[in-house]
C-alpha cells in the first residue's frame, strides 16, 4: 500500500491497518490529540475486537500510536510555530541529512521524522520547537485530522512494510539527545525566567510544589505559588483545576520533608526512602517517592492469585506476587489499572526504590484477612462485585421490574450500548444476583467496562465457583406488561451486596460444567 492509499482510508480501517502490522493504536479526540480512553497511550492495543469496538463508538476518532519500544519508533517532532524549522535547518547545515526514512506532515505545518527505536533515550525537548518522542510518548498518525481541518499524511513511505523498516537514527542525533538529557539531570534547578513548554508543565510544577512543601509551606501557599507560575511561565498554561490537583498531591506529605525523607533531588522531583519499613501502613506506602505524586492508595489486599491496590480515585491495580521482582512489569500494571505512568527512578535508584515499595505492598497484602481462601472464588466474587458497582448497582425495585432489566439487556444485544448507559449485565432481583455470561464478558473487555479480557470458559468457571446456575428461557413482564425472555444465570445475592463469609465448597462442581452451553 502506498502512502496515498493509506492516507485515503477511513479512520476505522486505517486503525486496523496499523494494528495488523504490529503497531498498537488507541483513539484520540476527533481533530485533536487527547486520548479518549482511560490510560491514554498505555491502553494502545493491536487487538482487532477492541479496536473495532473503539471506532464503532467513535468513528471520527483520530489514531494515536505510542512511540518507543511499543511501536519500534523514535520520532523527531518538528513544530515550526515555535522555531523548529530553524533548529532543524541549523542541524542539517552542520551535520548533513539523515538516511531516507518515513516522514509525515501533521496538518498544522509540522513534521514527524521516524527512526528505528533506540533504548535508553527519554522524551523531551531537543531544541526550541523540536521534541524527541520515545518510550512514554505518542504521536497522532495519518489519516487523522488536525484541528486546522488538514489531514496528517505520510511522506516517504514506500510500500506497506516501510514503517517496520525505518532507518537508524544518525549518530549526531543520538549524541544530542543524550547531551540534552545529561544537562537536564545535572541542572540543580530550572531558571526562574525560563518558559515551561507543553510536555514539561506537570513535572516542573510538581517539582516546585515538592520543593515548597519540603520548606514547610501549606497547601494554600503552594497552590498560590503554582497558579502564579502557571500563568507566568507555562506555555500554554494548564487548567487551574489541574494545577490545584498538583498542589494537593504535594501537600499529602508532611510539611518540612516530602514523604518524611531527608533528601530531595530537584531534577527528578523525588524524595527517596531506601530502607525497609517495619509494620508499614497505607500512609507509609503513599509517602514513598517512587510514586512521584501521581498515585495514592486507600487499600492493599490479597484476592486470589493477585495483590490488589485500590487508588484514591477508586481505580484497581492488580499485581502478581511473582512480578513484584520487576519494576517494569509493575509499572505497566499500574498504568493499565490506574491510568498513570509511574516515572522510572533515577539511574542507580530503581532497585532500591522499588524494593522498598514491593516490601510494603507485600506486607500490607499479608495483613489482609481473606488472602488465603480459594483463589478462584475470591477473584470471581471481587470481579462480580466490582462490575455491579461500576454499572451503577442495577436492581429491581418498586418502579423497576426484573423484566425491565431483561429488556435493557436485550436492547444491548440489538443496539449496542443503548442511550449511552451501562447495560445491566449483572443485576439484583427477586433476592438473587443475575448475570448474562456472554454480555458480561463483552462489557468487561470494553473501555467503558473494566478493560479486562476473559475467555468464556473463564467466565463460566467464575460463575460455577460462586454457585450460580443457568436459568434457560427466563420469562418476566416489564412494567408496561410486555413479556420478555432471556437465558441468564442466577446466584446468591450476597456475593455483590455484601462481603459474606465464603460458603462451603459444593460437591457438584463438575456437574455445573456439564450443563454449560456457550
JOTA-V261352 format. One record per residue. N is the residue number from 1. PSI is psi in degrees with one decimal (NA if undefined). Layout:
n->N psi->PSI
n->N psi->PSI
This chain:
n->1 psi->134.2
n->2 psi->169.3
n->3 psi->-41.1
n->4 psi->-39.0
n->5 psi->-41.3
n->6 psi->-42.3
n->7 psi->-23.1
n->8 psi->-2.4
n->9 psi->148.4
n->10 psi->150.8
n->11 psi->-43.3
n->12 psi->-39.3
n->13 psi->-38.1
n->14 psi->-39.7
n->15 psi->-42.8
n->16 psi->-34.4
n->17 psi->-47.0
n->18 psi->-45.9
n->19 psi->-40.7
n->20 psi->-17.6
n->21 psi->13.5
n->22 psi->7.9
n->23 psi->111.8
n->24 psi->143.3
n->25 psi->163.2
n->26 psi->154.2
n->27 psi->140.5
n->28 psi->161.3
n->29 psi->135.0
n->30 psi->131.7
n->31 psi->31.6
n->32 psi->-175.0
n->33 psi->-8.5
n->34 psi->130.0
n->35 psi->146.8
n->36 psi->-7.0
n->37 psi->151.1
n->38 psi->138.7
n->39 psi->-11.7
n->40 psi->-134.9
n->41 psi->-17.5
n->42 psi->-19.4
n->43 psi->-0.6
n->44 psi->143.8
n->45 psi->163.6
n->46 psi->7.2
n->47 psi->118.4
n->48 psi->-42.4
n->49 psi->-44.7
n->50 psi->-38.5
n->51 psi->-43.1
n->52 psi->-39.4
n->53 psi->-45.2
n->54 psi->-50.7
n->55 psi->-13.1
n->56 psi->-38.5
n->57 psi->-38.2
n->58 psi->76.4
n->59 psi->-20.6
n->60 psi->9.9
n->61 psi->139.1
n->62 psi->165.0
n->63 psi->120.5
n->64 psi->144.6
n->65 psi->125.5
n->66 psi->142.8
n->67 psi->171.3
n->68 psi->-150.6
n->69 psi->-29.7
n->70 psi->-39.5
n->71 psi->-18.5
n->72 psi->14.8
n->73 psi->135.0
n->74 psi->118.8
n->75 psi->131.3
n->76 psi->118.3
n->77 psi->114.3
n->78 psi->122.0
n->79 psi->100.0
n->80 psi->-21.3
n->81 psi->-21.2
n->82 psi->22.7
n->83 psi->12.1
n->84 psi->-38.9
n->85 psi->-39.1
n->86 psi->-44.1
n->87 psi->-43.0
n->88 psi->-41.3
n->89 psi->-39.2
n->90 psi->-39.9
n->91 psi->-42.4
n->92 psi->-39.5
n->93 psi->-33.0
n->94 psi->-40.6
n->95 psi->-16.2
n->96 psi->170.9
n->97 psi->151.2
n->98 psi->170.0
n->99 psi->152.0
n->100 psi->134.6
n->101 psi->178.0
n->102 psi->135.6
n->103 psi->157.8
n->104 psi->150.5
n->105 psi->142.0
n->106 psi->-7.9
n->107 psi->-20.3
n->108 psi->13.7
n->109 psi->-6.5
n->110 psi->179.5
n->111 psi->148.3
n->112 psi->124.2
n->113 psi->119.9
n->114 psi->130.6
n->115 psi->170.2
n->116 psi->140.0
n->117 psi->138.7
n->118 psi->124.9
n->119 psi->155.1
n->120 psi->-1.9
n->121 psi->163.9
n->122 psi->151.3
n->123 psi->147.0
n->124 psi->172.4
n->125 psi->139.9
n->126 psi->-30.2
n->127 psi->174.7
n->128 psi->121.9
n->129 psi->5.9
n->130 psi->120.7
n->131 psi->149.8
n->132 psi->130.4
n->133 psi->119.3
n->134 psi->-144.5
n->135 psi->131.0
n->136 psi->7.0
n->137 psi->-179.8
n->138 psi->165.4
n->139 psi->159.6
n->140 psi->136.4
n->141 psi->164.3
n->142 psi->147.2
n->143 psi->40.1
n->144 psi->161.4
n->145 psi->127.0
n->146 psi->155.9
n->147 psi->-25.2
n->148 psi->-14.2
n->149 psi->-13.1
n->150 psi->152.5
n->151 psi->147.9
n->152 psi->144.2
n->153 psi->149.6
n->154 psi->143.9
n->155 psi->117.0
n->156 psi->6.1
n->157 psi->116.5
n->158 psi->89.0
n->159 psi->161.5
n->160 psi->-23.1
n->161 psi->3.0
n->162 psi->-31.2
n->163 psi->-20.7
n->164 psi->0.1
n->165 psi->54.9
n->166 psi->158.0
n->167 psi->154.8
n->168 psi->143.3
n->169 psi->144.6
n->170 psi->152.6
n->171 psi->-37.0
n->172 psi->-31.8
n->173 psi->-42.3
n->174 psi->-42.1
n->175 psi->-43.0
n->176 psi->-43.0
n->177 psi->-42.0
n->178 psi->-35.9
n->179 psi->-43.4
n->180 psi->-39.6
n->181 psi->-41.3
n->182 psi->-42.3
n->183 psi->-39.7
n->184 psi->-42.2
n->185 psi->-26.7
n->186 psi->-10.4
n->187 psi->130.6
n->188 psi->-28.5
n->189 psi->159.8
n->190 psi->141.0
n->191 psi->138.2
n->192 psi->-17.9
n->193 psi->-7.0
n->194 psi->128.1
n->195 psi->150.3
n->196 psi->110.0
n->197 psi->164.3
n->198 psi->136.9
n->199 psi->-18.5
n->200 psi->0.9
n->201 psi->-50.4
n->202 psi->-47.1
n->203 psi->-43.1
n->204 psi->-43.3
n->205 psi->-36.2
n->206 psi->-39.1
n->207 psi->-39.2
n->208 psi->-43.7
n->209 psi->-43.4
n->210 psi->-39.3
n->211 psi->-42.3
n->212 psi->-38.6
n->213 psi->-37.1
n->214 psi->-23.2
n->215 psi->0.2
n->216 psi->8.3
n->217 psi->150.0
n->218 psi->169.9
n->219 psi->-39.4
n->220 psi->-40.7
n->221 psi->-42.2
n->222 psi->-44.0
n->223 psi->-43.8
n->224 psi->-42.6
n->225 psi->-42.3
n->226 psi->-40.6
n->227 psi->-39.5
n->228 psi->-45.4
n->229 psi->-38.3
n->230 psi->-46.1
n->231 psi->-31.7
n->232 psi->-39.0
n->233 psi->-27.1
n->234 psi->134.3
n->235 psi->99.6
n->236 psi->167.2
n->237 psi->147.7
n->238 psi->157.8
n->239 psi->143.5
n->240 psi->-36.5
n->241 psi->-36.4
n->242 psi->-38.1
n->243 psi->-40.6
n->244 psi->-35.6
n->245 psi->-37.6
n->246 psi->-44.1
n->247 psi->-40.3
n->248 psi->-40.2
n->249 psi->-46.5
n->250 psi->-30.4
n->251 psi->-6.6
n->252 psi->-23.7
n->253 psi->154.3
n->254 psi->139.2
n->255 psi->140.8
n->256 psi->-25.6
n->257 psi->112.1
n->258 psi->125.5
n->259 psi->13.0
n->260 psi->13.5
n->261 psi->167.4
n->262 psi->-2.8
n->263 psi->137.8
n->264 psi->131.8
n->265 psi->100.0
n->266 psi->-43.6
n->267 psi->-37.9
n->268 psi->-3.5
n->269 psi->25.8
n->270 psi->135.3
n->271 psi->122.4
n->272 psi->146.1
n->273 psi->128.3
n->274 psi->18.8
n->275 psi->153.6
n->276 psi->145.9
n->277 psi->126.4
n->278 psi->137.1
n->279 psi->59.2
n->280 psi->157.3
n->281 psi->173.2
n->282 psi->-29.7
n->283 psi->-39.8
n->284 psi->-40.7
n->285 psi->-44.2
n->286 psi->-21.6
n->287 psi->-7.5
n->288 psi->134.9
n->289 psi->-18.4
n->290 psi->-36.1
n->291 psi->-15.5
n->292 psi->23.5
n->293 psi->8.6
n->294 psi->-16.3
n->295 psi->144.8
n->296 psi->158.5
n->297 psi->152.8
n->298 psi->-21.1
n->299 psi->150.8
n->300 psi->133.0
n->301 psi->162.3
n->302 psi->132.7
n->303 psi->100.5
n->304 psi->-129.1
n->305 psi->3.2
n->306 psi->154.5
n->307 psi->125.5
n->308 psi->130.8
n->309 psi->125.2
n->310 psi->126.8
n->311 psi->167.0
n->312 psi->-20.7
n->313 psi->4.4
n->314 psi->5.4
n->315 psi->154.4
n->316 psi->124.9
n->317 psi->128.4
n->318 psi->123.0
n->319 psi->137.1
n->320 psi->133.8
n->321 psi->-35.6
n->322 psi->-24.2
n->323 psi->-8.7
n->324 psi->-13.0
n->325 psi->-9.2
n->326 psi->113.6
n->327 psi->-40.8
n->328 psi->-40.6
n->329 psi->-43.0
n->330 psi->-32.2
n->331 psi->-43.4
n->332 psi->-38.8
n->333 psi->-37.5
n->334 psi->-40.6
n->335 psi->-42.4
n->336 psi->-38.4
n->337 psi->-43.2
n->338 psi->-13.0
n->339 psi->20.9
n->340 psi->153.1
n->341 psi->111.1
n->342 psi->125.1
n->343 psi->144.7
n->344 psi->130.8
n->345 psi->162.1
n->346 psi->158.8
n->347 psi->131.6
n->348 psi->-6.0
n->349 psi->-14.6
n->350 psi->-48.9
n->351 psi->-44.3
n->352 psi->-47.5
n->353 psi->-44.1
n->354 psi->-36.9
n->355 psi->-40.9
n->356 psi->-44.8
n->357 psi->-43.0
n->358 psi->-39.8
n->359 psi->-37.1
n->360 psi->-43.1
n->361 psi->-45.5
n->362 psi->-42.6
n->363 psi->-43.7
n->364 psi->-38.8
n->365 psi->-36.4
n->366 psi->-20.3
n->367 psi->-10.1
n->368 psi->132.7
n->369 psi->-12.8
n->370 psi->17.2
n->371 psi->-17.2
n->372 psi->9.9
n->373 psi->-176.7
n->374 psi->116.6
n->375 psi->-44.1
n->376 psi->-42.9
n->377 psi->-38.4
n->378 psi->-45.5
n->379 psi->-42.2
n->380 psi->-44.1
n->381 psi->-43.2
n->382 psi->-41.0
n->383 psi->-42.1
n->384 psi->-46.3
n->385 psi->-44.3
n->386 psi->-39.4
n->387 psi->-47.5
n->388 psi->-42.8
n->389 psi->-39.9
n->390 psi->-33.5
n->391 psi->-20.7
n->392 psi->18.2
n->393 psi->54.2
n->394 psi->137.4
n->395 psi->147.2
n->396 psi->143.2
n->397 psi->-164.1
n->398 psi->-37.0
n->399 psi->-10.6
n->400 psi->117.6
n->401 psi->163.7
n->402 psi->-38.7
n->403 psi->-33.2
n->404 psi->-40.8
n->405 psi->-38.4
n->406 psi->-39.8
n->407 psi->-38.8
n->408 psi->-37.2
n->409 psi->-40.0
n->410 psi->-35.6
n->411 psi->-39.9
n->412 psi->-36.5
n->413 psi->-38.2
n->414 psi->-38.7
n->415 psi->-1.1
n->416 psi->-133.4
n->417 psi->96.8
n->418 psi->133.3
n->419 psi->18.4
n->420 psi->14.6
n->421 psi->162.1
n->422 psi->132.0
n->423 psi->143.1
n->424 psi->67.1
n->425 psi->-19.7
n->426 psi->125.0
n->427 psi->165.0
n->428 psi->131.3
n->429 psi->146.7
n->430 psi->32.7
n->431 psi->17.2
n->432 psi->164.4
n->433 psi->134.0
n->434 psi->138.0
n->435 psi->137.9
n->436 psi->105.8
n->437 psi->-47.2
n->438 psi->-43.2
n->439 psi->-33.1
n->440 psi->-45.0
n->441 psi->-44.3
n->442 psi->-46.5
n->443 psi->-39.9
n->444 psi->-33.7
n->445 psi->-2.7
n->446 psi->157.5
n->447 psi->-32.4
n->448 psi->-17.0
n->449 psi->-134.0
n->450 psi->1.9
n->451 psi->38.2
n->452 psi->139.8
n->453 psi->123.2
n->454 psi->154.8
n->455 psi->162.1
n->456 psi->-33.3
n->457 psi->-39.7
n->458 psi->-40.0
n->459 psi->-46.0
n->460 psi->-37.4
n->461 psi->-42.1
n->462 psi->-49.7
n->463 psi->-41.4
n->464 psi->-38.3
n->465 psi->-26.0
n->466 psi->13.9
n->467 psi->30.2
n->468 psi->154.5
n->469 psi->149.3
n->470 psi->139.5
n->471 psi->102.1
n->472 psi->139.4
n->473 psi->44.7
n->474 psi->124.6
n->475 psi->127.6
n->476 psi->164.3
n->477 psi->143.7
n->478 psi->172.7
n->479 psi->-22.9
n->480 psi->0.7
n->481 psi->8.1
n->482 psi->132.5
n->483 psi->130.7
n->484 psi->150.4
n->485 psi->138.6
n->486 psi->149.1
n->487 psi->124.9
n->488 psi->170.6
n->489 psi->141.1
n->490 psi->145.1
n->491 psi->179.5
n->492 psi->137.8
n->493 psi->-32.0
n->494 psi->-8.8
n->495 psi->-30.2
n->496 psi->-14.4
n->497 psi->0.5
n->498 psi->-179.7
n->499 psi->86.7
n->500 psi->164.9
n->501 psi->144.1
n->502 psi->126.5
n->503 psi->164.6
n->504 psi->143.5
n->505 psi->126.7
n->506 psi->158.5
n->507 psi->-7.8
n->508 psi->36.6
n->509 psi->-48.6
n->510 psi->-27.0
n->511 psi->-30.5
n->512 psi->-44.2
n->513 psi->-23.1
n->514 psi->-19.3
n->515 psi->13.4
n->516 psi->130.2
n->517 psi->126.1
n->518 psi->NA
